[in-house]
C-alpha cells in the first residue's frame, strides 16, 4: 500500500516529506515485529537487547558506558539506566575499571549470555524476514541509498552540534 494511502493523506506533501514518512513508518513496522516476537516475551526492550549483543561480542573485560553508547543503534538511549535495569535482572555486572576509577566496566553475565543465546535463533529468523520481499539487487540498492541518507544526516547533525 502506498504511504499516502496508508496514512490517508489527501493533500500534497512537501519535498522529502513522503520519504521521511516512509522511513519512519517502515521503522515502526519492523520495530513492532521485533517487539512482539522477540523482546516482549523476554521482558526486554530493543535497547536492552542491543546492550546484551554488544557485550556478548565485546572484550571479556567489558565496555565503559560511554563505549556502549557509541556502539548502540539508538544513540540517544539512557545507557546508565539500561545497564541498571539489566544489572537488576542479573544479566550484566559492573566491574572496577583499573585504568580509571571514575567509570566501571560493564560485562555480560552467564545469565545474560544464556538469555542472548536463547533469543539468538528468533532474532536471526526475524532479521532474515525483514528483506524477504526484496531481491538481492534491491537489497544492495536499498542499503546504498540508506547509507547515503545516514551519511548526509550524520554530517548535518555534526554541523548542528558544532555551531
CORBEL-V379234 format. One line per field, one symbol per residue. phi: phi as a letter, one per 40 degrees, with the letter a starting at -180 (. if undefined). burial: # if it has 24 or more other C-alpha atoms within 12 Angstrom, else .. Layout:
phi->???
burial->???
This chain:
phi->.cdccccfcbccbcdgccccccccccdcccccccdccbcddbgbcccccdcdcccccccdcgbcdcccdccccccccccdcdcdcccccgcbacbdbccaccbccbbccdcccccccccdcccccccccdbccbcdccccccccccccccccccccccccccb
burial->.................................##.###....#############.....####..##.##......##.##..##...#####........######..##.##..#...#........................................
